[in-house]
């Protein structure tokens, strides 16, 4: 969904990290980058300034937001954190990988 103004973006961010139905939101920047909800909140002064002054800093200029339904490889360009998908496969190790407690372990499907 297109972001129309700083005020509009503030409303979207203020509504929380999940869209209706509990679906995780992410944000798309002018340079084609992806930001997590947390990155937009944590870097609000940079984001608001970039949206208010288009083409000044495309890495922070949020143009749209959307829901990550199924992309298991969607990462925030600022933090490097994976943005969870609404429909995650049943993997008991995924939460531990997201927290950095284990790495590379994949569930075995039979």
C-alpha positions as CSV (number, residue, x, y, z in Angstrom):
1,X,0.0,0.0,0.0
2,X,1.4,3.4,-1.0
3,X,2.5,5.8,1.7
4,X,1.1,9.3,0.9
5,X,2.8,11.4,3.6
6,X,4.7,11.4,6.9
7,X,1.3,11.7,8.7
8,X,0.1,8.6,6.8
9,X,3.3,6.7,7.6
10,X,3.0,7.6,11.2
11,X,-0.5,6.2,11.3
12,X,0.6,3.0,9.8
13,X,3.6,2.6,12.1
14,X,1.5,3.6,15.2
15,X,-1.0,0.8,14.3
16,X,1.6,-1.8,15.2
17,X,3.9,-4.3,13.5
18,X,1.0,-6.5,12.4
19,X,-1.7,-5.7,9.9
20,X,-5.3,-6.9,10.5
21,X,-5.4,-10.6,11.1
22,X,-1.9,-10.6,12.7
23,X,0.1,-10.4,9.4
24,X,3.6,-9.0,9.7
25,X,4.2,-5.7,7.9
26,X,7.3,-4.5,6.1
27,X,8.2,-1.3,4.4
28,X,9.7,-0.6,0.9
29,X,12.0,2.3,0.3
30,X,12.7,4.5,-2.7
31,X,15.8,2.6,-3.5
32,X,14.0,-0.8,-3.5
33,X,15.2,-1.7,0.0
34,X,13.1,-3.4,2.7
35,X,12.8,-2.2,6.3
36,X,11.2,-4.0,9.2
37,X,8.7,-2.3,11.4
38,X,11.3,-2.1,14.2
39,X,13.8,-0.3,11.9
40,X,11.2,2.3,10.9
41,X,10.3,3.0,14.5
42,X,13.9,3.0,15.7
43,X,15.1,5.3,12.9
44,X,12.0,7.5,12.8
45,X,13.8,10.9,12.5
46,X,15.7,9.7,9.4
47,X,12.6,8.0,7.9
48,X,10.3,11.0,8.5
49,X,12.8,13.4,7.1
50,X,13.3,11.3,4.0
51,X,9.6,11.0,3.4
52,X,9.2,14.7,3.9
53,X,12.1,15.5,1.5
54,X,11.8,13.0,-1.4
55,X,14.9,11.9,-3.3
56,X,17.2,13.2,-0.6
57,X,17.9,9.9,1.1
58,X,16.3,7.0,-0.8
59,X,17.4,4.3,1.7
60,X,15.1,5.9,4.3
61,X,12.4,7.2,2.0
62,X,9.5,4.8,2.7
63,X,7.2,4.6,-0.4
64,X,5.0,1.7,0.6
65,X,4.2,-1.0,3.1
66,X,2.9,-4.5,2.6
67,X,2.4,-7.8,4.4
68,X,4.9,-10.6,4.3
69,X,2.6,-13.6,3.7
70,X,5.0,-16.3,2.6
71,X,8.6,-15.0,1.9
72,X,10.8,-16.9,4.3
73,X,13.9,-15.0,3.0
74,X,12.8,-11.4,3.6
75,X,15.4,-9.5,5.6
76,X,15.5,-5.9,6.8
77,X,18.2,-4.0,5.0
78,X,19.0,-1.9,8.1
79,X,19.1,-4.5,10.9
80,X,19.7,-7.7,8.9
81,X,16.9,-9.4,10.9
82,X,14.5,-11.7,9.1
83,X,11.0,-10.4,8.7
84,X,8.7,-13.3,9.7
85,X,6.1,-14.6,7.2
86,X,2.5,-14.9,8.1
87,X,2.5,-18.5,6.9
88,X,5.6,-20.0,8.4
89,X,6.2,-23.7,7.8
90,X,6.0,-25.8,11.0
91,X,9.7,-25.7,12.0
92,X,10.4,-26.0,15.7
93,X,14.0,-24.6,15.2
94,X,13.0,-21.3,13.4
95,X,12.3,-19.3,16.5
96,X,15.7,-20.3,17.9
97,X,17.4,-19.3,14.6
98,X,15.6,-16.0,14.6
99,X,17.0,-15.3,18.1
100,X,20.5,-16.3,17.0
101,X,20.6,-19.2,19.4
102,X,21.2,-21.8,16.8
103,X,22.3,-21.6,13.2
104,X,21.9,-23.7,10.1
105,X,19.8,-26.4,11.7
106,X,16.9,-27.4,9.5
107,X,14.0,-29.6,10.5
108,X,13.9,-33.0,8.8
109,X,10.6,-33.7,7.1
110,X,9.6,-37.4,6.7
